């Protein structure tokens, strides 16, 4: 089976599929400390309007990424936090690398100089994905929060510096 994959800007009408993918991650409990999916309005307010992308396989959204501001202070306007999620049926195919590479290139073109992410240390697939795309470990937070199942988890803080000086 051949699958045609494309990346495009996320549209509001993608929300049902985007939120469905996020809900999969919530149930797995290794990608986020959140326990409920936000409404579109809540999600839209928390994420920047640019650098929102979806990956389509045969015209179906199978993954998405977006960035959030890390601070409202002007000095940090180029520092953003990355979110990237994939439908579990489409993981391990190299699609995450393509989507995250795309986000890295586009974020640099839009003037963001530092991408960062907090990853649960048990999510080795996500850690490896980010390493492949030029992120490096810059911190470790021990027992920072409890997951969906009430278990204390550690996070790895990673960042990627874009070539903006």
Residue pairs with C-beta under 8 A, 6 or more apart in sequence:
3 57
3 58
4 57
4 58
5 55
5 56
5 57
5 62
5 95
5 98
6 55
6 56
7 53
7 54
7 55
7 56
7 98
7 99
7 102
8 53
8 54
8 56
9 52
9 53
9 54
10 18
10 52
10 53
10 54
10 64
10 66
12 40
12 44
14 54
14 61
14 64
15 40
15 43
17 54
17 60
17 61
18 54
18 61
18 64
19 37
19 40
19 43
20 87
21 61
21 62
21 63
21 64
21 85
21 86
21 87
22 37
22 85
23 37
24 85
24 87
24 88
25 31
25 32
25 85
26 32
26 34
26 35
26 36
26 37
26 148
27 148
28 88
29 147
29 148
29 149
30 120
30 122
30 123
30 147
31 85
31 120
31 123
31 126
33 145
33 146
33 147
33 148
33 153
35 148
38 46
46 68
47 66
47 67
47 68
47 83
48 66
48 67
48 68
48 69
48 80
50 67
50 106
50 110
51 65
51 66
51 67
51 80
51 103
51 106
51 107
51 110
51 112
52 64
52 65
52 66
52 67
53 64
53 65
53 66
53 99
53 102
53 103
53 106
54 61
54 63
54 64
55 61
55 62
55 63
55 64
55 86
55 95
55 98
55 99
56 62
57 90
57 95
62 86
62 87
62 89
62 90
62 95
63 84
63 85
63 86
63 87
63 90
63 95
63 96
63 99
64 84
64 85
64 99
65 82
65 83
65 84
65 85
65 99
65 100
65 103
66 82
66 83
67 80
67 81
67 82
67 83
67 103
67 107
67 112
67 115
68 80
68 81
68 83
69 76
69 77
69 79
69 80
69 81
70 76
70 79
70 80
70 81
70 116
71 79
78 111
78 112
78 113
78 114
78 164
79 112
79 113
79 114
79 116
80 107
80 112
80 114
80 115
80 116
81 115
81 116
81 117
81 118
82 100
82 103
82 115
82 116
82 117
84 96
84 99
84 100
84 103
84 126
84 129
86 95
86 96
86 99
91 125
92 125
96 129
97 129
97 132
97 133
100 129
100 130
100 132
100 133
101 133
103 115
104 115
104 133
104 134
104 160
104 162
107 115
107 162
108 162
108 163
108 164
111 164
112 162
112 164
113 161
113 162
113 164
114 159
114 160
114 161
114 162
115 135
115 159
115 160
115 162
116 138
116 157
116 158
116 159
116 160
117 126
117 130
117 135
117 157
117 158
117 159
118 141
118 155
118 156
118 157
119 126
119 127
119 130
119 155
119 156
119 158
120 126
120 147
120 153
120 154
120 155
120 156
121 127
121 140
121 153
121 154
121 155
121 156
122 153
127 156
127 158
130 158
130 160
131 158
133 160
134 160
135 158
135 159
135 160
136 158
136 159
136 160
137 156
137 157
137 158
138 157
138 158
138 159
139 156
139 157
140 154
140 155
140 156
140 157
141 154
141 155
141 157
142 154
143 152
143 153
143 154
144 153
144 154
144 155
145 152
145 153
145 155
146 152
146 153
147 153
